[in-house]
Amino acid sequence: MTAEITLSAPDTDEILRYMGMPPEKADDATRSLAVQCGQQLLSVAAPRWCGQIFELSFEAGGVRLDGGLLLGGLELKAHLDGCTRAMVFCATLGADADALIRRAQYTDMTQALALDCAAGALVEQLCDRIEGYIHTQYPGLHSPYRYSPGYGDLPLGVQCALLDLLDAHRLIGLSATDSCILTPRKSVTAILGLSDSPAPAHRRSCVLCPNTGNCQLRKSGGHCGI
């Protein structure tokens, strides 16, 4: 599955939170930098994504996709409880986003930081819009928040297997290094559970998010909106 996704300039407050700056405390210069970098990223981003829906079976060691791949980890298994299927997808802003950030690192590290944070906000917007598209195609289904390799006890190493499963290199030019770091860097792989019943409220909160202890948004007084 794939479809064209159009992005808009990332939310300035979101960029500031990624920078570790509570939006209400940002001075005019910092806010202006965030706006400028958001617009720069948008001008070079080439959003692409691909995904596939899999039936799920629950095993002692994790969750198995009907294609045969085992997603190991008890936290993911608990997270997907009640879901019969999952959309596995990957998305990228493209190589030009990486190149823009890399050039700034040689000339202005503050700008490079803002660009990197703007890219993070733009990737999240891309994932939100993909999730919205999926739910327009499958009305009546519900989801807990999306889950990515490296969260909780789901190993980062499964990322490479997911890319192979989705044929991501051929479809959208997304690959991974030997250490399973995505290239282009401003990319993501994600697992979105699909259930006939709404996810309990606590499954869409910071309380049980596997990243809660390391979340930079919470440290700066914000949240991701789940």
C-alpha positions as CSV (number, residue, x, y, z in Angstrom):
1,M,0.0,0.0,0.0
2,T,1.2,3.5,-0.8
3,A,-0.4,6.9,-1.6
4,E,0.8,10.4,-2.2
5,I,1.1,12.4,1.1
6,T,1.4,16.2,1.0
7,L,3.1,17.9,4.0
8,S,2.7,21.4,5.4
9,A,5.2,23.5,7.3
10,P,5.9,21.7,10.7
11,D,4.3,23.3,13.8
12,T,6.7,25.8,15.2
13,D,6.0,24.9,18.8
14,E,6.7,21.3,18.0
15,I,10.1,22.2,16.6
16,L,10.9,24.3,19.7
17,R,9.9,21.3,22.0
18,Y,12.3,19.1,20.0
19,M,15.0,21.7,20.6
20,G,14.4,21.4,24.3
21,M,12.8,24.9,24.5
22,P,9.3,25.3,26.0
23,P,7.4,27.3,23.3
24,E,6.3,30.0,25.8
25,K,9.9,30.7,26.8
26,A,11.3,31.0,23.3
27,D,12.6,34.5,22.4
28,D,11.8,36.0,19.0
29,A,15.1,35.0,17.5
30,T,14.7,31.4,18.4
31,R,11.1,31.2,17.2
32,S,12.1,32.9,13.9
33,L,14.9,30.3,13.5
34,A,12.4,27.5,14.0
35,V,10.0,28.9,11.5
36,Q,12.8,29.5,8.9
37,C,14.2,26.0,9.4
38,G,10.7,24.4,9.1
39,Q,10.2,26.1,5.8
40,Q,13.6,25.1,4.5
41,L,13.0,21.5,5.4
42,L,9.6,21.5,3.7
43,S,11.1,22.9,0.5
44,V,13.5,20.0,0.1
45,A,11.5,17.1,1.7
46,A,10.3,14.4,-0.7
47,P,7.9,12.4,1.5
48,R,7.4,8.7,0.4
49,W,6.1,5.7,2.2
50,C,4.9,2.1,1.8
51,G,3.1,-0.3,4.0
52,Q,1.3,-3.6,4.2
53,I,-1.4,-5.0,6.5
54,F,-0.6,-8.3,8.3
55,E,-2.7,-10.7,10.4
56,L,-1.3,-11.2,13.9
57,S,-0.8,-14.2,16.0
58,F,0.4,-14.0,19.6
59,E,3.1,-16.3,20.9
60,A,5.1,-16.6,24.1
61,G,8.0,-14.5,22.8
62,G,6.1,-11.8,21.0
63,V,3.8,-11.2,18.0
64,R,4.2,-13.0,14.7
65,L,3.1,-11.5,11.4
66,D,1.3,-13.8,9.0
67,G,4.3,-13.4,6.6
68,G,6.3,-15.4,9.2
69,L,8.3,-12.6,10.9
70,L,8.4,-12.7,14.7
71,L,8.4,-9.3,16.4
72,G,10.0,-10.2,19.7
73,G,9.2,-8.5,23.0
74,L,6.6,-8.7,25.7
75,E,5.9,-4.9,25.7
76,L,4.9,-4.9,22.0
77,K,2.7,-8.0,22.7
78,A,0.9,-6.2,25.5
79,H,0.7,-3.1,23.4
80,L,-1.1,-4.9,20.6
81,D,-3.4,-6.8,22.8
82,G,-6.9,-6.8,21.2
83,C,-5.5,-6.1,17.7
84,T,-6.1,-8.8,15.1
85,R,-4.1,-7.0,12.4
86,A,-1.3,-4.5,12.1
87,M,-0.2,-2.1,9.4
88,V,3.6,-2.2,9.1
89,F,4.9,0.9,7.3
90,C,8.0,2.9,6.6
91,A,8.3,6.5,5.6
92,T,11.1,8.9,4.6
93,L,11.7,12.6,3.9
94,G,14.3,11.7,1.4
95,A,18.0,12.2,1.0
96,D,17.8,16.0,0.4
97,A,16.6,16.5,4.0
98,D,19.7,14.8,5.3
99,A,21.9,16.8,3.0
100,L,20.5,20.1,4.1
101,I,21.1,19.3,7.8
102,R,24.6,18.0,7.0
103,R,25.6,21.2,5.1
104,A,24.5,23.3,8.1
105,Q,26.6,21.2,10.5
106,Y,29.7,22.6,8.7
107,T,28.7,26.3,9.1
108,D,26.2,26.8,11.9
109,M,25.5,24.2,14.6
110,T,22.6,26.1,16.0
111,Q,20.9,26.1,12.6
112,A,21.8,22.5,12.2
113,L,20.1,21.7,15.5
114,A,17.0,23.6,14.4
115,L,16.9,21.9,11.0
116,D,17.3,18.5,12.6
117,C,14.4,19.2,15.0
118,A,12.3,20.5,12.2
119,A,12.9,17.3,10.3
120,G,11.9,15.3,13.4
121,A,8.6,17.3,13.5
122,L,8.1,16.8,9.8
123,V,8.6,13.0,10.0
124,E,6.0,12.9,12.8
125,Q,3.6,14.8,10.6
126,L,4.2,12.4,7.8
127,C,3.5,9.4,10.0
128,D,0.3,11.1,11.4
129,R,-0.9,11.7,7.9
130,I,-0.1,8.1,6.9
131,E,-2.0,6.9,9.9
132,G,-5.0,9.1,9.0
133,Y,-4.9,7.7,5.4
134,I,-4.9,4.2,6.7
135,H,-8.0,4.8,8.8
136,T,-9.8,6.4,5.9
137,Q,-9.2,3.1,4.0
138,Y,-10.3,1.0,6.9
139,P,-13.1,2.9,8.6
140,G,-14.3,1.6,11.9
141,L,-10.9,0.2,12.9
142,H,-9.1,1.6,15.9
143,S,-5.4,1.8,16.9
144,P,-3.2,2.3,19.9
145,Y,-0.3,4.6,19.2
146,R,2.2,3.4,16.6
147,Y,5.2,1.5,17.8
148,S,8.7,1.4,16.2
149,P,11.8,-0.8,16.5
150,G,14.0,0.4,19.4
151,Y,11.0,1.2,21.6
152,G,10.6,-0.8,24.7
153,D,12.0,-4.3,24.3
154,L,11.4,-4.5,20.5
155,P,14.9,-4.7,19.2
156,L,16.2,-2.2,16.7
157,G,17.6,-5.1,14.7
158,V,14.1,-6.0,13.5
159,Q,14.1,-2.8,11.4
160,C,16.2,-4.4,8.7
161,A,13.8,-7.4,8.4
162,L,10.8,-5.0,8.2
163,L,12.5,-3.1,5.3
164,D,13.0,-6.4,3.5
165,L,9.5,-7.4,4.2
166,L,8.1,-4.2,2.6
167,D,10.6,-4.1,-0.2
168,A,11.3,-0.6,1.0
169,H,14.5,-0.1,-0.9
170,R,12.9,-0.7,-4.3
171,L,9.7,1.1,-3.5
172,I,10.9,4.3,-1.7
173,G,14.7,4.1,-1.7
174,L,14.9,3.4,2.0
175,S,17.7,1.1,3.3
176,A,19.5,0.5,6.6
177,T,23.2,0.2,7.6
178,D,24.7,-3.0,9.0
179,S,23.8,-1.6,12.5
180,C,20.2,-1.1,11.3
181,I,20.3,2.7,11.1
182,L,17.9,4.0,8.5
183,T,19.3,5.8,5.4
184,P,18.1,8.4,4.6
185,R,18.3,9.2,8.3
186,K,15.1,11.2,8.5
187,S,13.0,8.1,8.1
188,V,10.9,5.8,10.3
189,T,9.5,2.3,10.4
190,A,6.4,1.7,12.5
191,I,3.8,-0.8,13.5
192,L,0.2,0.3,13.8
193,G,-2.2,-2.1,15.5
194,L,-5.7,-2.4,14.1
195,S,-8.6,-3.4,16.3
196,D,-12.4,-3.5,16.0
197,S,-12.6,-1.9,19.4
198,P,-11.3,1.5,20.6
199,A,-7.9,1.3,22.4
200,P,-8.3,1.9,26.2
201,A,-7.3,5.5,27.1
202,H,-4.2,4.4,29.0
203,R,-2.9,2.8,25.8
204,R,-2.8,6.2,24.2
205,S,-1.1,8.1,27.1
206,C,2.4,8.9,28.3
207,V,2.0,6.5,31.3
208,L,2.7,3.3,29.4
209,C,4.6,4.7,26.5
210,P,7.9,2.7,26.2
211,N,9.8,5.9,25.5
212,T,8.4,7.8,28.5
213,G,11.8,7.7,30.4
214,N,13.7,9.2,27.5
215,C,11.2,11.5,26.0
216,Q,12.6,14.8,25.2
217,L,9.2,16.3,24.7
218,R,8.2,15.5,28.3
219,K,11.5,16.8,29.6
220,S,10.7,20.2,27.9
221,G,7.2,20.3,29.2
222,G,5.4,19.0,26.1
223,H,4.0,15.8,24.7
224,C,3.5,14.2,21.4
225,G,-0.3,14.4,21.4
226,I,-1.1,10.7,21.8
